[in-house]
Amino acid sequence: MFSPELTRRHLLVGWILAAFLITFLVTRAVTKAIRRGQGPFKNASVGGVHVHHQVYGIFLLLVVGTIEFTYRPDSPWVDILAALFGAGAALTLDEFALWLHLDDVYWTREGRSSVDAVLVASLIFALLLVGADPFDPDTGDGAPGIAVTVLFNFGFAFIAILKGRTLLGVIGVFVPLLSLYAAFRLARPTSAWARRRYDEHRMARARARFPAGRRNRWDRLVDVFASAPPPVSDLHRTP
């Protein structure tokens, strides 16, 4: 049986996840409509400067955080704040690629990293929702046990990420066996681990295991959200 506090925590994570997914899906639908020139949607601008939707997300996160830390409201206001946090996180992460490149790469190949970030965040929220929490104080192990567990999880997760197994590394923080598996597997040839630690023989094995242009199920999932519709100019072009 879940304690009332634990159940309450899961409910708040549920609000975050629901608002996060809905906001992401709506945002992608609106941005695709803008690119196609469909519907009433237009790019927002102030003084001729394009205002990206991550700006709204950042301000929303700042407002929610300030209210939560200052007033610590009870239900139902804390539920509303959780939903607003999820919405702000989705608006911000949907332009994650812009953080990295400091350029409008939304519909380019580099922009696919935004969808990667959103999907990884969704998985993390989902894992928290089902109770996979590496920082859970209710495990009964006490502070030393929690500290050892967290260090163990993060250590192998960090190695997995260095090996280019980012997804397994991040999820492995919550499901330790995944990061342990990835930490002992062959690194991707473009990863920091392979470039610094692999000799020619192991690098050749890595290139054979991860050939250039190789696609997996994750790439096909990203395609669903990151595929760029033709811009208005192409739609109106005479064949």
C-alpha positions as CSV (number, residue, x, y, z in Angstrom):
1,M,0.0,0.0,0.0
2,F,1.2,3.5,-0.8
3,S,1.4,6.0,2.0
4,P,-0.8,9.1,1.5
5,E,2.3,11.2,1.0
6,L,3.6,8.9,-1.7
7,T,0.3,8.8,-3.4
8,R,0.1,12.6,-3.4
9,R,3.6,12.8,-4.9
10,H,2.6,10.4,-7.7
11,L,-0.6,12.5,-8.4
12,L,1.6,15.7,-8.8
13,V,3.9,13.8,-11.1
14,G,0.9,12.7,-13.1
15,W,-0.3,16.3,-13.5
16,I,3.2,17.2,-14.7
17,L,3.4,14.4,-17.2
18,A,-0.1,15.0,-18.6
19,A,0.4,18.7,-19.1
20,F,3.9,18.1,-20.5
21,L,2.7,15.6,-23.2
22,I,-0.4,17.7,-24.1
23,T,1.6,20.9,-24.4
24,F,4.3,19.2,-26.5
25,L,1.8,17.7,-28.9
26,V,-0.2,20.9,-29.2
27,T,3.0,22.9,-29.7
28,R,4.2,20.6,-32.5
29,A,0.8,20.8,-34.2
30,V,0.8,24.6,-34.0
31,T,4.4,25.0,-35.3
32,K,3.6,22.6,-38.2
33,A,0.5,24.6,-39.1
34,I,2.5,27.8,-39.0
35,R,5.1,26.3,-41.3
36,R,2.4,25.2,-43.8
37,G,0.6,28.6,-43.5
38,Q,-2.5,26.9,-42.2
39,G,-5.1,28.3,-39.7
40,P,-4.9,31.5,-37.7
41,F,-1.5,30.7,-36.2
42,K,1.5,33.1,-36.8
43,N,5.0,33.4,-35.4
44,A,5.0,35.8,-32.5
45,S,7.4,38.8,-32.8
46,V,8.3,41.9,-30.8
47,G,9.9,44.8,-32.6
48,G,10.6,42.5,-35.6
49,V,12.3,39.9,-33.3
50,H,10.9,36.4,-33.4
51,V,9.8,35.3,-29.9
52,H,10.4,31.6,-29.6
53,H,8.0,29.6,-27.5
54,Q,10.8,28.6,-25.2
55,V,10.6,32.1,-23.8
56,Y,7.1,31.5,-22.6
57,G,8.2,28.3,-21.1
58,I,11.1,29.8,-19.3
59,F,8.9,32.6,-17.8
60,L,6.3,30.0,-16.8
61,L,8.9,27.9,-15.0
62,L,10.2,31.0,-13.2
63,V,6.7,32.0,-12.1
64,V,5.8,28.5,-10.9
65,G,9.0,28.0,-9.0
66,T,8.7,31.4,-7.3
67,I,5.1,30.7,-6.2
68,E,5.9,27.2,-5.0
69,F,9.0,28.1,-3.0
70,T,7.4,31.3,-1.6
71,Y,3.9,30.1,-0.7
72,R,4.0,26.3,-0.6
73,P,0.3,26.1,-1.5
74,D,-1.9,23.1,-0.8
75,S,-4.3,21.4,-3.1
76,P,-5.8,22.3,-5.5
77,W,-3.3,25.1,-6.2
78,V,-0.3,22.8,-6.0
79,D,-1.9,20.6,-8.6
80,I,-2.4,23.6,-10.9
81,L,1.3,24.6,-10.3
82,A,2.3,21.0,-11.2
83,A,0.4,21.2,-14.5
84,L,1.8,24.6,-15.3
85,F,5.3,23.3,-14.6
86,G,4.8,20.5,-17.0
87,A,3.5,22.9,-19.7
88,G,6.5,25.2,-19.1
89,A,8.9,22.4,-19.3
90,A,7.4,21.2,-22.6
91,L,7.6,24.6,-24.2
92,T,11.2,25.0,-23.1
93,L,12.5,21.5,-24.0
94,D,10.7,21.6,-27.4
95,E,13.4,24.1,-28.4
96,F,16.3,22.3,-26.6
97,A,18.3,22.4,-29.8
98,L,18.3,26.2,-29.8
99,W,20.0,26.1,-26.4
100,L,22.8,24.0,-27.8
101,H,23.3,25.7,-31.2
102,L,22.1,29.3,-30.3
103,D,20.4,29.3,-33.7
104,D,17.0,28.6,-35.0
105,V,17.5,24.9,-36.0
106,Y,13.9,23.8,-35.2
107,W,13.2,22.0,-38.5
108,T,16.8,21.0,-39.3
109,R,18.6,17.7,-38.5
110,E,20.1,19.4,-35.4
111,G,16.6,20.2,-34.2
112,R,15.9,16.5,-33.7
113,S,17.7,16.8,-30.4
114,S,14.8,18.8,-29.1
115,V,12.5,15.8,-29.6
116,D,15.1,13.5,-28.1
117,A,15.1,15.8,-25.0
118,V,11.3,15.8,-24.8
119,L,11.0,12.0,-25.1
120,V,13.7,11.4,-22.5
121,A,12.0,13.8,-20.1
122,S,8.7,12.0,-20.7
123,L,10.3,8.7,-19.8
124,I,11.7,10.2,-16.6
125,F,8.3,11.6,-15.6
126,A,6.7,8.2,-16.4
127,L,9.3,6.4,-14.3
128,L,8.7,8.7,-11.4
129,L,5.0,8.2,-11.8
130,V,5.3,4.4,-11.4
131,G,7.6,4.8,-8.4
132,A,11.1,4.4,-9.8
133,D,12.7,7.1,-7.6
134,P,16.4,6.9,-6.8
135,F,16.0,9.6,-4.1
136,D,13.0,8.0,-2.4
137,P,13.4,8.5,1.3
138,D,10.8,5.8,2.0
139,T,13.0,2.9,1.0
140,G,14.0,2.2,4.6
141,D,17.7,2.1,3.8
142,G,18.4,5.3,5.6
143,A,20.6,8.2,4.4
144,P,23.8,6.1,4.0
145,G,22.0,3.4,2.0
146,I,20.3,6.1,-0.3
147,A,23.7,7.8,-0.8
148,V,25.4,4.6,-1.8
149,T,22.6,3.6,-4.2
150,V,22.5,7.1,-5.8
151,L,26.3,7.1,-6.3
152,F,26.2,3.6,-7.7
153,N,23.4,4.5,-10.1
154,F,24.9,7.8,-11.2
155,G,28.3,6.3,-11.6
156,F,27.3,3.6,-14.1
157,A,24.8,6.0,-15.8
158,F,27.7,8.5,-16.3
159,I,29.8,5.8,-17.9
160,A,26.9,4.8,-20.2
161,I,26.5,8.4,-21.3
162,L,30.2,8.8,-21.9
163,K,29.9,5.7,-24.1
164,G,27.2,7.4,-26.2
165,R,24.4,5.3,-24.7
166,T,22.6,8.4,-23.5
167,L,19.1,7.0,-23.3
168,L,20.1,3.9,-21.4
169,G,22.2,6.1,-19.1
170,V,19.5,8.5,-18.2
171,I,16.8,5.8,-17.7
172,G,19.4,3.8,-15.8
173,V,19.4,6.4,-13.0
174,F,16.0,5.0,-12.2
175,V,16.4,1.4,-13.4
176,P,20.0,0.6,-12.4
177,L,20.3,-2.6,-14.5
178,L,20.0,-0.6,-17.7
179,S,22.9,1.7,-16.9
180,L,25.0,-1.3,-15.7
181,Y,24.3,-3.1,-19.0
182,A,25.2,-0.1,-21.1
183,A,28.3,0.7,-19.0
184,F,29.8,-2.7,-19.9
185,R,28.8,-2.7,-23.6
186,L,30.7,-1.4,-26.5
187,A,30.8,2.3,-26.8
188,R,29.7,4.2,-29.9
189,P,32.7,5.2,-32.1
190,T,31.8,8.9,-31.9
191,S,31.6,8.9,-28.1
192,A,34.1,10.5,-25.7
193,W,34.8,7.1,-24.2
194,A,35.7,5.6,-27.5
195,R,37.8,8.5,-28.7
196,R,39.9,8.6,-25.5
197,R,40.2,4.9,-24.5
198,Y,39.8,2.7,-27.6
199,D,42.7,1.4,-29.6
200,E,42.3,0.7,-33.4
201,H,41.0,-2.8,-32.9
202,R,38.2,-1.8,-30.5
203,M,37.4,1.3,-32.5
204,A,37.0,-0.9,-35.6
205,R,34.6,-3.1,-33.6
206,A,32.7,0.0,-32.5
207,R,32.4,1.2,-36.1
208,A,31.2,-2.2,-37.3
209,R,28.6,-2.3,-34.4
210,F,27.5,1.3,-35.0
211,P,28.0,2.1,-38.7
212,A,27.4,5.7,-40.0
213,G,23.8,6.3,-40.9
214,R,22.5,3.4,-38.8
215,R,18.9,3.9,-37.7
216,N,17.1,2.3,-34.9
217,R,13.5,2.3,-33.4
218,W,14.3,5.5,-31.4
219,D,15.1,7.3,-34.7
220,R,11.8,6.2,-36.2
221,L,9.9,7.5,-33.1
222,V,11.7,10.9,-33.4
223,D,10.7,11.0,-37.0
224,V,7.0,11.1,-36.0
225,F,7.5,14.5,-34.3
226,A,10.6,16.0,-36.0
227,S,9.7,15.5,-39.7
228,A,9.5,18.9,-41.2
229,P,6.4,19.8,-43.4
230,P,7.2,21.8,-46.5
231,P,7.3,25.6,-45.8
232,V,4.6,27.9,-47.3
233,S,6.9,29.0,-50.1
234,D,7.2,25.4,-51.3
235,L,3.5,24.7,-51.0
236,H,2.7,27.7,-53.2
237,R,5.4,27.1,-55.8
238,T,4.2,26.3,-59.3
239,P,5.2,22.8,-60.4
